[in-house]
Amino acid sequence: MRTEQLEYITAVTRFGSLRRAAEELRLSQPALSETVRNLERELGVDLLERKRSGATMSTAGRELLPHIVAVLEAVDRLRTAAGEQHRVSRMVRVGTVNAATVPLLIPAVRAFRAAHPHTQVEVVGAQQTDIHRALTEGGFDLGLVNHLEGDDLPAAFSSVELLRGRPVVCVRPDSPLAARAAVSAQDLLTEPLIGMRTGYVMHRYVHRLLGRHGPCFAYSTDGAEMGKLMVAEGLGATVLPDFSVIGDPLEHSGLITHRPIADDGATRVLLMLLRRRVEPVPQAARDLHEAFVRRARERGGTLPRPEASGGA
């Protein structure tokens, strides 16, 4: 067994397919496939599920992945102790619904990189269901997702509440809605509405808010960042958690603002940090997890609660 075999199988996990892993490793796909097959024969386990659409990690492969990562990290520690000058860099992958990018994600990633200059951080925008799936399969180390207060959390993940906010209407300052102290559901029907696509928590919330009126989305998009840009360009209004708007560069530059929702003072949106319930967790993933929690504490008002299980 060679360490590069283990590195190759973790690359397949990170990039989601043999083809992408081969491209990133600058190997031919047949060469990478044969290396993985040799490792499978040696272990007596099929690490990959091979289909016409491509190869992904098998259930057995996902169960062995923490042990593979532990071996690679032990090798790194050995190399460091031996005084090797060129440490093998690692990657931490974070799936996010693009909430609280400015007040939380960017400062946490910046602090992590200062402490881990040899570790690459890959931030991937995705819907909540895709983040859950990638966490389960080992494709993401951490996930940042929104939850409405009272929603059940998946039992497969360890979760920490980072931020707690409320839904607000995000508009341009010159919008008629910005002249109101609060925006009602009826008011929302007077402005072109920019909705999140199906699969996002805020899509479900807007449907619930407008009830029998039903949202008539003029536009729909993936994630808060594109929604805010569309608002800034004058395309309409959108509904987001307040922590996705407050402190945003577009707000600082006067291109967007926000108003509370008159019909709903009770709903709270929670930004949750998720990771799989597996051991051992790679040290880099643990350190980035701690960077997120530390940044949430530094923000004041919202302190993370202890890790909760699925139904908590």
C-alpha positions in Angstrom: 0.0 0.0 0.0 1.4 3.4 -1.0 0.4 6.8 0.5 -0.4 8.1 -3.0 -3.1 5.5 -3.4 -4.7 6.9 -0.3 -4.3 10.4 -1.5 -5.9 9.5 -4.8 -9.0 8.0 -3.2 -9.5 11.1 -1.0 -9.2 13.2 -4.2 -12.0 11.2 -5.8 -14.1 12.0 -2.7 -13.3 15.7 -2.8 -13.9 16.2 -6.4 -16.9 13.8 -6.7 -15.7 11.8 -9.7 -12.7 9.9 -11.1 -12.7 12.3 -14.1 -12.4 15.5 -12.0 -9.9 13.9 -9.7 -7.7 12.8 -12.6 -7.8 16.3 -14.0 -6.8 17.9 -10.7 -4.1 15.3 -10.1 -2.9 15.6 -13.7 -3.2 11.9 -14.3 -5.0 10.0 -17.0 -8.3 8.6 -15.9 -7.3 5.0 -16.7 -4.1 5.3 -14.6 -6.0 6.7 -11.7 -8.7 4.0 -12.0 -6.1 1.3 -12.0 -4.4 2.7 -9.0 -7.7 2.7 -7.1 -8.4 -0.9 -8.2 -5.1 -2.0 -6.9 -5.9 -0.5 -3.5 -9.3 -2.1 -3.6 -7.8 -5.5 -4.3 -5.3 -5.1 -1.5 -8.0 -4.1 1.0 -10.6 -6.5 -0.3 -13.2 -3.8 -0.4 -14.9 -1.9 -3.3 -14.2 1.7 -2.4 -16.0 3.1 -5.5 -19.4 2.5 -7.1 -18.8 2.5 -10.8 -21.7 3.4 -13.1 -22.1 4.7 -16.6 -22.5 8.2 -15.3 -19.2 7.9 -13.4 -17.6 6.6 -10.2 -18.5 7.8 -6.7 -17.6 6.6 -3.2 -19.3 3.4 -2.1 -20.8 3.0 1.4 -17.8 0.9 2.4 -15.5 3.6 1.0 -17.2 6.3 3.1 -16.9 4.2 6.2 -13.2 3.8 5.6 -12.6 7.4 4.6 -11.9 8.7 8.2 -9.3 6.0 8.6 -7.6 6.9 5.3 -7.6 10.6 6.3 -6.0 9.6 9.7 -3.3 7.7 8.0 -2.5 10.6 5.6 -2.4 13.0 8.5 -0.1 10.7 10.5 2.2 10.6 7.4 2.2 14.4 7.4 3.1 14.6 11.0 6.0 12.1 10.4 7.3 14.2 7.5 7.1 17.4 9.6 8.9 15.7 12.5 11.6 14.6 10.0 12.1 18.2 9.0 10.7 18.0 5.5 10.5 21.5 3.9 7.6 20.8 1.5 4.6 19.8 3.5 1.8 18.1 1.6 -1.1 20.6 1.4 -4.6 19.6 2.3 -8.0 20.9 1.4 -11.0 21.7 3.5 -14.3 21.9 1.6 -17.2 24.0 2.9 -20.7 23.8 1.4 -22.7 27.0 2.0 -26.1 28.4 1.1 -24.3 31.8 0.8 -25.8 33.2 4.0 -23.8 35.6 6.2 -20.9 35.6 3.8 -19.5 39.0 4.9 -20.0 38.9 8.7 -19.1 35.3 9.3 -17.8 33.2 6.4 -15.1 35.5 5.0 -13.6 36.5 8.4 -13.6 32.8 9.6 -11.9 31.6 6.4 -9.4 34.5 6.6 -8.4 33.6 10.2 -8.1 29.9 9.3 -5.8 30.6 6.4 -3.6 32.7 8.6 -3.1 29.7 10.8 -3.0 27.2 8.0 -1.1 28.7 5.1 -0.6 25.3 3.4 -4.3 24.3 3.5 -6.6 25.2 0.7 -10.2 26.2 1.6 -12.8 25.4 -1.1 -16.1 27.2 -0.6 -18.9 25.7 -2.7 -22.4 27.4 -3.0 -25.1 24.8 -3.0 -28.7 24.1 -1.9 -29.3 22.7 1.6 -30.2 19.2 0.3 -27.0 19.0 -1.8 -25.0 20.1 1.2 -26.5 17.4 3.3 -25.8 14.8 0.7 -22.2 15.9 0.2 -21.6 15.9 3.9 -22.9 12.3 4.2 -20.8 11.2 1.3 -17.6 12.9 2.5 -17.5 15.5 -0.3 -17.8 18.4 2.2 -16.1 18.7 5.6 -18.4 21.4 6.9 -21.8 22.8 5.8 -23.4 26.2 6.5 -27.2 26.0 6.1 -30.3 28.0 7.1 -33.0 26.5 9.3 -36.3 28.0 10.4 -36.6 27.8 14.2 -38.5 24.7 15.1 -37.3 22.7 12.1 -35.8 19.3 12.8 -32.1 18.9 12.2 -30.8 15.8 10.5 -29.6 13.3 13.1 -26.7 12.2 10.9 -24.9 15.5 11.6 -23.4 17.3 14.6 -24.7 20.9 14.5 -24.0 24.2 16.1 -26.1 27.3 15.9 -23.9 30.2 14.8 -26.3 33.1 14.0 -29.9 33.8 14.8 -31.9 36.4 12.8 -35.2 37.3 11.3 -36.5 37.4 7.8 -36.4 40.9 6.2 -37.3 42.4 2.8 -34.2 43.5 0.9 -34.8 46.4 -1.5 -33.1 49.3 -3.1 -33.2 52.6 -1.1 -35.2 54.2 -3.9 -37.8 51.5 -3.9 -41.3 52.6 -2.7 -41.1 49.7 -0.1 -38.0 51.4 1.4 -40.2 54.4 2.4 -42.2 52.1 4.8 -41.2 51.3 8.3 -42.2 47.7 7.8 -43.3 45.8 4.7 -46.5 43.7 4.7 -47.1 40.5 2.7 -49.6 42.6 0.7 -46.9 45.2 0.0 -44.6 42.5 -1.4 -47.2 41.8 -4.2 -46.7 45.4 -5.5 -43.0 44.8 -6.3 -41.3 42.3 -8.7 -40.3 39.5 -6.4 -36.9 37.8 -6.6 -37.2 34.4 -5.0 -34.8 31.7 -4.0 -35.2 28.5 -6.0 -37.0 25.4 -4.7 -34.7 23.8 -2.1 -33.8 26.9 -0.2 -35.3 27.7 3.2 -36.3 31.2 2.2 -38.3 29.8 -0.8 -40.4 27.8 1.6 -40.7 30.8 4.0 -42.0 33.2 1.3 -44.6 30.6 0.2 -45.7 30.4 3.8 -45.7 34.2 4.3 -47.8 34.9 1.2 -50.2 32.1 1.9 -53.3 32.1 -0.3 -51.9 34.9 -2.4 -49.1 32.6 -3.5 -45.7 34.1 -4.5 -45.5 35.3 -8.1 -41.8 35.3 -8.6 -40.6 37.6 -11.3 -37.1 36.0 -10.9 -35.6 33.1 -9.1 -32.0 32.4 -8.3 -29.5 30.4 -6.3 -28.4 31.9 -3.0 -28.5 35.3 -1.2 -25.5 36.8 -3.0 -27.1 36.8 -6.5 -30.4 37.9 -5.0 -28.8 41.0 -3.5 -27.0 41.8 -6.7 -30.3 41.6 -8.6 -31.9 43.9 -6.0 -29.0 46.4 -6.4 -29.6 46.4 -10.1 -33.2 47.4 -9.6 -34.9 44.2 -10.6 -37.1 43.9 -7.6 -37.2 42.9 -3.9 -36.2 39.7 -2.2 -36.7 38.2 1.3 -33.5 37.1 3.2 -32.3 36.6 6.7 -31.2 39.9 8.2 -27.7 38.5 8.7 -27.4 38.1 5.0 -27.9 41.8 4.4 -26.5 43.7 7.4 -22.9 44.6 6.9 -22.9 43.6 3.2 -20.7 45.8 0.9 -23.8 46.5 -1.2 -25.5 47.9 2.0 -22.5 49.9 2.9 -22.4 51.5 -0.5 -26.0 52.4 -0.3 -27.2 50.1 -3.1 -29.5 47.9 -0.9 -31.3 48.3 2.4 -33.8 46.2 4.4 -37.1 46.5 6.2 -38.8 44.2 8.7 -41.8 42.1 7.7 -44.9 43.6 9.3 -46.9 40.4 9.3 -44.3 38.3 11.0 -42.4 39.3 14.1 -42.0 35.8 15.5 -40.1 33.8 12.8 -36.4 33.3 13.4 -33.9 32.0 10.9 -30.9 30.1 12.3 -27.6 29.7 10.5 -26.3 26.2 11.4 -22.8 24.8 11.1 -22.9 21.0 10.3 -20.4 18.2 10.1 -20.6 14.5 10.0 -20.7 12.4 13.2 -17.5 10.5 12.4 -14.2 10.1 14.1 -11.5 11.0 13.6 -12.3 14.4 12.1 -9.4 15.9 10.1 -7.5 18.4 12.2 -7.9 21.1 9.5 -11.7 20.6 9.5 -11.8 20.8 13.3 -9.8 24.1 13.2 -12.0 25.7 10.6 -15.1 24.6 12.6 -13.6 26.3 15.6 -12.9 29.5 13.5 -16.6 29.7 12.6 -17.7 29.3 16.2 -15.1 31.8 17.4 -16.2 34.4 14.8 -19.9 33.9 15.8 -18.9 34.6 19.4 -17.0 37.7 18.4 -20.1 39.1 16.8 -21.7 39.5 20.2 -25.6 39.2 20.2 -25.7 35.6 19.0 -23.7 32.9 20.8 -23.6 29.4 19.5 -25.4 26.7 21.5 -23.7 23.4 22.4 -23.8 20.8 19.6 -27.3 19.4 19.1 -28.5 16.2 17.7 -31.1 15.8 14.9 -34.3 16.4 16.8 -33.0 19.1 19.1 
